[in-house]
Amino acid sequence: MELIHVIADIIVSLGAFFLLVGSIGLIRLPDFYSRAHAQGKADTLGVMLIIFGLLLNQLTGGAYINSVKLLIIIAFVGLTNPTGTNALVGAAFRFRLKPWFKDEQGGKAENSDNENENKEEEKD
């Protein structure tokens, strides 16, 4: 096995690792904005690394047209994934989705206006 194949396999494995970390972040993080940030960053980097590893494998085989196609895909992913994440977060912000905050004691999460409105309605 050539050195370039080993390097390509390491890069593909690293990309899979970033996809796994992004998936764990999607499950573990508390609100939409944090989850979107984790997915946007990790998925973009993970997919780009996997495709770059495939590009290295194609270059060693002499398939230059496939390498050019993979390079175009890398550029497309690098432009569209952050744009899509930004559009989703912007739509959530315009829809007035509140971010998650911790209170001063480091305890339970507060969701600013929604809880205060409910407390005011209970008083009336």
CNS distance restraints for C-alpha pairs under 8 A (distance, minus, plus):
assign (resid   1 and name CA) (resid   5 and name CA) 6.68 0.50 0.50
assign (resid   1 and name CA) (resid   6 and name CA) 7.37 0.50 0.50
assign (resid   2 and name CA) (resid   6 and name CA) 6.70 0.50 0.50
assign (resid   3 and name CA) (resid   7 and name CA) 6.27 0.50 0.50
assign (resid   4 and name CA) (resid   8 and name CA) 6.05 0.50 0.50
assign (resid   4 and name CA) (resid  56 and name CA) 7.15 0.50 0.50
assign (resid   4 and name CA) (resid  57 and name CA) 7.49 0.50 0.50
assign (resid   4 and name CA) (resid  60 and name CA) 7.57 0.50 0.50
assign (resid   5 and name CA) (resid   9 and name CA) 6.08 0.50 0.50
assign (resid   5 and name CA) (resid  56 and name CA) 7.53 0.50 0.50
assign (resid   5 and name CA) (resid  57 and name CA) 6.20 0.50 0.50
assign (resid   6 and name CA) (resid  10 and name CA) 6.23 0.50 0.50
assign (resid   7 and name CA) (resid  11 and name CA) 6.22 0.50 0.50
assign (resid   7 and name CA) (resid  53 and name CA) 7.81 0.50 0.50
assign (resid   8 and name CA) (resid  12 and name CA) 6.18 0.50 0.50
assign (resid   8 and name CA) (resid  52 and name CA) 7.81 0.50 0.50
assign (resid   8 and name CA) (resid  53 and name CA) 4.39 0.50 0.50
assign (resid   8 and name CA) (resid  54 and name CA) 6.88 0.50 0.50
assign (resid   8 and name CA) (resid  56 and name CA) 5.85 0.50 0.50
assign (resid   8 and name CA) (resid  57 and name CA) 6.35 0.50 0.50
assign (resid   9 and name CA) (resid  13 and name CA) 6.09 0.50 0.50
assign (resid   9 and name CA) (resid  53 and name CA) 6.55 0.50 0.50
assign (resid  10 and name CA) (resid  14 and name CA) 6.08 0.50 0.50
assign (resid  10 and name CA) (resid  53 and name CA) 7.89 0.50 0.50
assign (resid  11 and name CA) (resid  15 and name CA) 6.22 0.50 0.50
assign (resid  11 and name CA) (resid  49 and name CA) 6.00 0.50 0.50
assign (resid  11 and name CA) (resid  50 and name CA) 6.56 0.50 0.50
assign (resid  11 and name CA) (resid  52 and name CA) 7.49 0.50 0.50
assign (resid  11 and name CA) (resid  53 and name CA) 5.35 0.50 0.50
assign (resid  12 and name CA) (resid  16 and name CA) 6.28 0.50 0.50
assign (resid  12 and name CA) (resid  49 and name CA) 6.07 0.50 0.50
assign (resid  12 and name CA) (resid  50 and name CA) 4.37 0.50 0.50
assign (resid  12 and name CA) (resid  51 and name CA) 7.56 0.50 0.50
assign (resid  12 and name CA) (resid  52 and name CA) 7.67 0.50 0.50
assign (resid  12 and name CA) (resid  53 and name CA) 5.14 0.50 0.50
assign (resid  12 and name CA) (resid  54 and name CA) 7.43 0.50 0.50
assign (resid  13 and name CA) (resid  17 and name CA) 6.18 0.50 0.50
assign (resid  13 and name CA) (resid  50 and name CA) 7.52 0.50 0.50
assign (resid  14 and name CA) (resid  18 and name CA) 6.39 0.50 0.50
assign (resid  14 and name CA) (resid  46 and name CA) 7.33 0.50 0.50
assign (resid  14 and name CA) (resid  49 and name CA) 7.11 0.50 0.50
assign (resid  14 and name CA) (resid  50 and name CA) 7.77 0.50 0.50
assign (resid  15 and name CA) (resid  19 and name CA) 6.36 0.50 0.50
assign (resid  15 and name CA) (resid  45 and name CA) 6.90 0.50 0.50
assign (resid  15 and name CA) (resid  46 and name CA) 3.90 0.50 0.50
assign (resid  15 and name CA) (resid  47 and name CA) 6.25 0.50 0.50
assign (resid  15 and name CA) (resid  48 and name CA) 7.34 0.50 0.50
assign (resid  15 and name CA) (resid  49 and name CA) 4.82 0.50 0.50
assign (resid  15 and name CA) (resid  50 and name CA) 5.06 0.50 0.50
assign (resid  16 and name CA) (resid  20 and name CA) 6.20 0.50 0.50
assign (resid  16 and name CA) (resid  46 and name CA) 6.05 0.50 0.50
assign (resid  16 and name CA) (resid  47 and name CA) 7.93 0.50 0.50
assign (resid  16 and name CA) (resid  50 and name CA) 7.05 0.50 0.50
assign (resid  17 and name CA) (resid  21 and name CA) 6.20 0.50 0.50
assign (resid  17 and name CA) (resid  46 and name CA) 7.31 0.50 0.50
assign (resid  18 and name CA) (resid  22 and name CA) 6.12 0.50 0.50
assign (resid  18 and name CA) (resid  42 and name CA) 5.40 0.50 0.50
assign (resid  18 and name CA) (resid  43 and name CA) 6.94 0.50 0.50
assign (resid  18 and name CA) (resid  45 and name CA) 6.97 0.50 0.50
assign (resid  18 and name CA) (resid  46 and name CA) 4.92 0.50 0.50
assign (resid  19 and name CA) (resid  23 and name CA) 6.22 0.50 0.50
assign (resid  19 and name CA) (resid  42 and name CA) 5.93 0.50 0.50
assign (resid  19 and name CA) (resid  43 and name CA) 5.52 0.50 0.50
assign (resid  19 and name CA) (resid  46 and name CA) 5.23 0.50 0.50
assign (resid  19 and name CA) (resid  47 and name CA) 7.52 0.50 0.50
assign (resid  20 and name CA) (resid  24 and name CA) 6.26 0.50 0.50
assign (resid  21 and name CA) (resid  25 and name CA) 6.13 0.50 0.50
assign (resid  21 and name CA) (resid  42 and name CA) 7.01 0.50 0.50
assign (resid  22 and name CA) (resid  26 and name CA) 6.19 0.50 0.50
assign (resid  22 and name CA) (resid  38 and name CA) 5.60 0.50 0.50
assign (resid  22 and name CA) (resid  39 and name CA) 5.10 0.50 0.50
assign (resid  22 and name CA) (resid  41 and name CA) 7.84 0.50 0.50
assign (resid  22 and name CA) (resid  42 and name CA) 4.99 0.50 0.50
assign (resid  22 and name CA) (resid  43 and name CA) 6.39 0.50 0.50
assign (resid  23 and name CA) (resid  27 and name CA) 6.56 0.50 0.50
assign (resid  23 and name CA) (resid  39 and name CA) 7.10 0.50 0.50
assign (resid  24 and name CA) (resid  28 and name CA) 6.05 0.50 0.50
assign (resid  25 and name CA) (resid  29 and name CA) 5.57 0.50 0.50
assign (resid  25 and name CA) (resid  35 and name CA) 6.38 0.50 0.50
assign (resid  25 and name CA) (resid  38 and name CA) 5.86 0.50 0.50
assign (resid  25 and name CA) (resid  39 and name CA) 7.23 0.50 0.50
assign (resid  26 and name CA) (resid  35 and name CA) 4.99 0.50 0.50
assign (resid  26 and name CA) (resid  36 and name CA) 7.70 0.50 0.50
assign (resid  26 and name CA) (resid  38 and name CA) 6.80 0.50 0.50
assign (resid  26 and name CA) (resid  39 and name CA) 6.57 0.50 0.50
assign (resid  27 and name CA) (resid  35 and name CA) 7.91 0.50 0.50
assign (resid  29 and name CA) (resid  34 and name CA) 6.12 0.50 0.50
assign (resid  29 and name CA) (resid  35 and name CA) 5.79 0.50 0.50
assign (resid  30 and name CA) (resid  34 and name CA) 6.89 0.50 0.50
assign (resid  30 and name CA) (resid  35 and name CA) 7.40 0.50 0.50
assign (resid  30 and name CA) (resid 100 and name CA) 6.96 0.50 0.50
assign (resid  31 and name CA) (resid  35 and name CA) 6.23 0.50 0.50
assign (resid  31 and name CA) (resid  99 and name CA) 6.54 0.50 0.50
assign (resid  31 and name CA) (resid 100 and name CA) 5.86 0.50 0.50
assign (resid  32 and name CA) (resid  36 and name CA) 5.96 0.50 0.50
assign (resid  32 and name CA) (resid  99 and name CA) 7.47 0.50 0.50
assign (resid  33 and name CA) (resid  37 and name CA) 6.16 0.50 0.50
assign (resid  33 and name CA) (resid  89 and name CA) 6.65 0.50 0.50
assign (resid  33 and name CA) (resid  99 and name CA) 6.67 0.50 0.50
assign (resid  34 and name CA) (resid  38 and name CA) 6.25 0.50 0.50
assign (resid  35 and name CA) (resid  39 and name CA) 6.08 0.50 0.50
assign (resid  36 and name CA) (resid  40 and name CA) 5.78 0.50 0.50
assign (resid  36 and name CA) (resid  85 and name CA) 6.61 0.50 0.50
assign (resid  36 and name CA) (resid  89 and name CA) 7.20 0.50 0.50
assign (resid  37 and name CA) (resid  41 and name CA) 6.16 0.50 0.50
assign (resid  37 and name CA) (resid  85 and name CA) 7.74 0.50 0.50
assign (resid  38 and name CA) (resid  42 and name CA) 5.91 0.50 0.50
assign (resid  39 and name CA) (resid  43 and name CA) 5.49 0.50 0.50
assign (resid  39 and name CA) (resid  44 and name CA) 7.97 0.50 0.50
assign (resid  40 and name CA) (resid  44 and name CA) 6.07 0.50 0.50
assign (resid  40 and name CA) (resid  81 and name CA) 6.62 0.50 0.50
assign (resid  40 and name CA) (resid  82 and name CA) 6.16 0.50 0.50
assign (resid  40 and name CA) (resid  85 and name CA) 5.82 0.50 0.50
assign (resid  41 and name CA) (resid  45 and name CA) 6.27 0.50 0.50
assign (resid  41 and name CA) (resid  82 and name CA) 7.66 0.50 0.50
assign (resid  42 and name CA) (resid  46 and name CA) 5.81 0.50 0.50
assign (resid  43 and name CA) (resid  47 and name CA) 5.89 0.50 0.50
assign (resid  44 and name CA) (resid  48 and name CA) 6.08 0.50 0.50
assign (resid  44 and name CA) (resid  77 and name CA) 6.81 0.50 0.50
assign (resid  44 and name CA) (resid  78 and name CA) 6.55 0.50 0.50
assign (resid  44 and name CA) (resid  81 and name CA) 6.08 0.50 0.50
assign (resid  44 and name CA) (resid  82 and name CA) 7.43 0.50 0.50
assign (resid  45 and name CA) (resid  49 and name CA) 6.05 0.50 0.50
assign (resid  46 and name CA) (resid  50 and name CA) 6.22 0.50 0.50
assign (resid  47 and name CA) (resid  51 and name CA) 6.15 0.50 0.50
assign (resid  47 and name CA) (resid  77 and name CA) 7.75 0.50 0.50
assign (resid  48 and name CA) (resid  52 and name CA) 6.01 0.50 0.50
assign (resid  48 and name CA) (resid  74 and name CA) 5.64 0.50 0.50
assign (resid  48 and name CA) (resid  77 and name CA) 7.04 0.50 0.50
assign (resid  48 and name CA) (resid  78 and name CA) 7.32 0.50 0.50
assign (resid  49 and name CA) (resid  53 and name CA) 6.14 0.50 0.50
assign (resid  50 and name CA) (resid  54 and name CA) 6.36 0.50 0.50
assign (resid  51 and name CA) (resid  55 and name CA) 6.10 0.50 0.50
assign (resid  51 and name CA) (resid  70 and name CA) 6.56 0.50 0.50
assign (resid  51 and name CA) (resid  73 and name CA) 7.91 0.50 0.50
assign (resid  51 and name CA) (resid  74 and name CA) 6.71 0.50 0.50
assign (resid  52 and name CA) (resid  56 and name CA) 6.31 0.50 0.50
assign (resid  52 and name CA) (resid  70 and name CA) 7.52 0.50 0.50
assign (resid  52 and name CA) (resid  71 and name CA) 7.67 0.50 0.50
assign (resid  52 and name CA) (resid  74 and name CA) 7.41 0.50 0.50
assign (resid  53 and name CA) (resid  57 and name CA) 6.45 0.50 0.50
assign (resid  54 and name CA) (resid  58 and name CA) 6.23 0.50 0.50
assign (resid  54 and name CA) (resid  70 and name CA) 7.83 0.50 0.50
assign (resid  55 and name CA) (resid  59 and name CA) 6.19 0.50 0.50
assign (resid  55 and name CA) (resid  66 and name CA) 7.79 0.50 0.50
assign (resid  55 and name CA) (resid  67 and name CA) 5.27 0.50 0.50
assign (resid  55 and name CA) (resid  70 and name CA) 6.04 0.50 0.50
assign (resid  55 and name CA) (resid  71 and name CA) 7.33 0.50 0.50
assign (resid  56 and name CA) (resid  60 and name CA) 6.58 0.50 0.50
assign (resid  56 and name CA) (resid  67 and name CA) 7.87 0.50 0.50
assign (resid  57 and name CA) (resid  61 and name CA) 6.77 0.50 0.50
assign (resid  58 and name CA) (resid  62 and name CA) 6.55 0.50 0.50
assign (resid  58 and name CA) (resid  63 and name CA) 5.56 0.50 0.50
assign (resid  58 and name CA) (resid  64 and name CA) 7.17 0.50 0.50
assign (resid  58 and name CA) (resid  66 and name CA) 6.79 0.50 0.50
assign (resid  58 and name CA) (resid  67 and name CA) 5.95 0.50 0.50
assign (resid  59 and name CA) (resid  63 and name CA) 5.99 0.50 0.50
assign (resid  59 and name CA) (resid  64 and name CA) 6.18 0.50 0.50
assign (resid  59 and name CA) (resid  67 and name CA) 6.28 0.50 0.50
assign (resid  63 and name CA) (resid  67 and name CA) 6.50 0.50 0.50
assign (resid  64 and name CA) (resid  68 and name CA) 6.27 0.50 0.50
assign (resid  65 and name CA) (resid  69 and name CA) 6.35 0.50 0.50
assign (resid  66 and name CA) (resid  70 and name CA) 6.18 0.50 0.50
assign (resid  67 and name CA) (resid  71 and name CA) 6.14 0.50 0.50
assign (resid  68 and name CA) (resid  72 and name CA) 6.29 0.50 0.50
assign (resid  69 and name CA) (resid  73 and name CA) 6.28 0.50 0.50
assign (resid  70 and name CA) (resid  74 and name CA) 6.21 0.50 0.50
assign (resid  71 and name CA) (resid  75 and name CA) 6.39 0.50 0.50
assign (resid  72 and name CA) (resid  76 and name CA) 6.14 0.50 0.50
assign (resid  73 and name CA) (resid  77 and name CA) 6.06 0.50 0.50
assign (resid  74 and name CA) (resid  78 and name CA) 6.03 0.50 0.50
assign (resid  75 and name CA) (resid  79 and name CA) 6.27 0.50 0.50
assign (resid  76 and name CA) (resid  80 and name CA) 6.00 0.50 0.50
assign (resid  77 and name CA) (resid  81 and name CA) 5.66 0.50 0.50
assign (resid  78 and name CA) (resid  82 and name CA) 7.08 0.50 0.50
assign (resid  79 and name CA) (resid  83 and name CA) 6.49 0.50 0.50
assign (resid  80 and name CA) (resid  84 and name CA) 5.92 0.50 0.50
assign (resid  81 and name CA) (resid  85 and name CA) 6.21 0.50 0.50
assign (resid  82 and name CA) (resid  86 and name CA) 6.04 0.50 0.50
assign (resid  83 and name CA) (resid  87 and name CA) 6.17 0.50 0.50
assign (resid  84 and name CA) (resid  88 and name CA) 6.25 0.50 0.50
assign (resid  85 and name CA) (resid  89 and name CA) 6.21 0.50 0.50
assign (resid  86 and name CA) (resid  90 and name CA) 5.95 0.50 0.50
assign (resid  87 and name CA) (resid  91 and name CA) 6.09 0.50 0.50
assign (resid  88 and name CA) (resid  92 and name CA) 6.23 0.50 0.50
assign (resid  89 and name CA) (resid  93 and name CA) 6.12 0.50 0.50
assign (resid  90 and name CA) (resid  94 and name CA) 6.15 0.50 0.50
assign (resid  91 and name CA) (resid  95 and name CA) 6.08 0.50 0.50
assign (resid  92 and name CA) (resid  96 and name CA) 6.34 0.50 0.50
assign (resid  92 and name CA) (resid  97 and name CA) 5.49 0.50 0.50
assign (resid  93 and name CA) (resid  97 and name CA) 5.56 0.50 0.50
assign (resid  93 and name CA) (resid  98 and name CA) 7.58 0.50 0.50
assign (resid  98 and name CA) (resid 111 and name CA) 6.58 0.50 0.50
assign (resid  98 and name CA) (resid 112 and name CA) 7.55 0.50 0.50
assign (resid  99 and name CA) (resid 111 and name CA) 7.02 0.50 0.50
assign (resid 100 and name CA) (resid 109 and name CA) 6.68 0.50 0.50
assign (resid 100 and name CA) (resid 110 and name CA) 6.62 0.50 0.50
assign (resid 100 and name CA) (resid 111 and name CA) 5.78 0.50 0.50
assign (resid 101 and name CA) (resid 109 and name CA) 5.75 0.50 0.50
assign (resid 101 and name CA) (resid 110 and name CA) 5.61 0.50 0.50
assign (resid 101 and name CA) (resid 111 and name CA) 6.51 0.50 0.50
assign (resid 101 and name CA) (resid 112 and name CA) 7.88 0.50 0.50
assign (resid 102 and name CA) (resid 106 and name CA) 5.86 0.50 0.50
assign (resid 102 and name CA) (resid 107 and name CA) 6.55 0.50 0.50
assign (resid 102 and name CA) (resid 108 and name CA) 6.42 0.50 0.50
assign (resid 102 and name CA) (resid 109 and name CA) 4.70 0.50 0.50
assign (resid 102 and name CA) (resid 110 and name CA) 6.00 0.50 0.50
assign (resid 103 and name CA) (resid 107 and name CA) 6.12 0.50 0.50
assign (resid 103 and name CA) (resid 108 and name CA) 6.60 0.50 0.50
assign (resid 103 and name CA) (resid 109 and name CA) 6.23 0.50 0.50
assign (resid 103 and name CA) (resid 110 and name CA) 6.28 0.50 0.50
assign (resid 110 and name CA) (resid 115 and name CA) 7.55 0.50 0.50
assign (resid 111 and name CA) (resid 115 and name CA) 6.45 0.50 0.50
assign (resid 112 and name CA) (resid 116 and name CA) 6.80 0.50 0.50
assign (resid 113 and name CA) (resid 117 and name CA) 6.11 0.50 0.50
assign (resid 114 and name CA) (resid 118 and name CA) 6.42 0.50 0.50
assign (resid 115 and name CA) (resid 119 and name CA) 6.29 0.50 0.50
assign (resid 116 and name CA) (resid 120 and name CA) 6.27 0.50 0.50
assign (resid 117 and name CA) (resid 121 and name CA) 6.27 0.50 0.50
assign (resid 118 and name CA) (resid 122 and name CA) 6.34 0.50 0.50
assign (resid 119 and name CA) (resid 123 and name CA) 6.45 0.50 0.50
assign (resid 120 and name CA) (resid 124 and name CA) 6.65 0.50 0.50
